[in-house]
């Protein structure tokens, strides 16, 4: 069986070296478990924002899109693992979407199969990328039954 494809669509690039290093570490860890794809969309200046069409075009057909947004579902790591396992079985690939500091257009959120919130707290979108990579890595570890998730 082919390993699942996990795509991360993000608006803006990581500017801080420590954030780039953290994402690189989790990307390396994930690479043995799935095929990781990244697509960074250019961040527009105020008052513009990346177009809804640009973001939706970055979502592969037949993938399971997951939009990160504050009003999304909050799931425990085991519950998220179960959702992602089901999604991989049915769709074969996952596509996580992180917006800019403007968030995501409502049409992008409504097109997502899962709207996910990791906390009631607000995080910078660049830090959210690190948190998401770790959460996805944790889900793969839970699925494998390792001791990473205690």
C-alpha positions in Angstrom: 0.0 0.0 0.0 1.3 3.5 -0.9 2.0 5.8 2.0 -0.5 8.6 2.3 0.3 12.1 0.9 0.1 14.9 3.4 0.1 18.4 1.9 0.5 21.6 3.9 -0.9 24.7 2.1 0.2 27.8 3.9 -0.1 31.5 3.3 3.3 33.3 3.8 6.7 31.9 4.4 8.5 31.1 7.6 10.7 34.1 8.4 12.3 33.1 11.7 15.2 30.5 11.5 14.0 28.7 14.7 10.5 28.1 13.1 12.1 26.9 9.8 14.3 24.5 11.8 11.3 23.1 13.8 9.2 22.5 10.7 12.2 20.9 9.0 12.7 18.5 11.9 9.0 17.4 11.8 9.0 17.2 8.0 12.1 14.9 8.3 10.3 12.7 10.9 7.1 12.6 8.8 9.0 11.7 5.6 9.4 8.1 6.7 5.7 7.8 7.4 4.1 9.6 4.5 4.9 11.7 1.4 5.0 15.3 2.6 4.2 18.2 0.2 4.4 21.9 1.0 2.9 24.8 -0.9 3.5 28.3 0.4 1.3 30.9 -1.2 2.5 34.5 -1.3 1.2 36.7 1.5 -0.4 39.9 0.2 -0.1 43.2 1.9 -3.0 44.9 3.7 -5.8 45.2 2.8 -5.5 42.4 0.3 -5.5 38.8 1.1 -4.7 35.6 -0.9 -7.6 34.9 -3.1 -10.0 32.1 -2.2 -9.4 30.7 -5.8 -5.7 30.6 -5.2 -6.0 28.6 -2.0 -8.7 26.3 -3.4 -6.5 25.6 -6.5 -3.8 24.4 -4.1 -6.0 21.6 -2.7 -5.4 18.4 -4.6 -8.6 16.8 -6.1 -9.9 13.9 -4.1 -7.9 14.9 -1.0 -9.3 15.4 2.5 -9.0 19.1 3.1 -8.6 20.3 6.7 -8.8 24.0 7.4 -7.3 25.4 10.6 -9.7 28.0 12.0 -10.7 29.2 15.4 -14.3 28.2 15.1 -13.3 24.6 14.1 -13.7 21.4 16.0 -11.4 20.8 18.9 -10.2 17.2 19.0 -7.9 15.2 21.3 -4.9 13.7 19.6 -6.4 10.2 19.6 -9.7 11.6 18.2 -7.8 13.5 15.5 -5.8 10.3 14.7 -9.0 8.4 14.2 -10.4 11.1 11.8 -7.2 11.2 9.8 -7.0 7.4 9.6 -10.5 7.3 8.1 -9.7 10.2 5.8 -6.5 8.4 4.5 -8.5 5.3 3.9 -11.2 7.1 2.0 -9.3 9.9 0.2 -5.7 8.6 0.2 -4.3 12.1 0.9 -4.7 14.9 3.4 -4.4 18.6 2.8 -4.0 21.0 5.7 -4.7 24.7 5.1 -3.3 27.5 7.3 -4.3 31.0 6.4 -2.4 34.2 7.0 -3.1 36.6 9.9 -6.3 37.4 8.1 -7.5 33.8 8.5 -9.2 31.9 5.7 -12.0 33.0 3.4 -15.4 31.5 4.4 -15.6 29.6 1.1 -12.3 27.8 1.8 -13.6 26.9 5.3 -16.9 25.6 3.9 -15.0 23.5 1.2 -13.0 21.8 4.0 -14.1 18.3 5.1 -12.8 19.2 8.6 -12.5 22.6 10.2 -10.0 22.2 13.0 -9.2 24.4 16.0 -6.2 23.5 18.2 -7.1 25.8 21.0 -9.1 28.7 22.2 -5.8 30.6 22.3 -4.6 32.6 19.4 -1.3 31.7 17.8 0.7 33.5 15.1 0.1 31.6 11.8 3.8 30.9 11.5 3.9 29.2 14.9 0.7 27.4 14.0 2.6 25.6 11.2 5.0 24.1 13.7 2.2 23.1 16.0 0.3 21.5 13.1 3.4 19.5 11.9 3.9 18.2 15.4 0.2 17.3 15.7 0.2 15.4 12.4 3.4 13.6 13.4 1.8 12.7 16.8 -1.2 11.2 15.0 1.1 9.0 12.9 2.9 7.9 16.1 -0.4 7.1 17.8 -1.5 5.1 14.8 1.7 3.1 14.9 1.3 2.5 18.7 4.6 4.0 19.7 5.3 5.6 23.1 5.6 9.1 21.6 2.1 10.0 22.8 2.0 9.3 26.5 
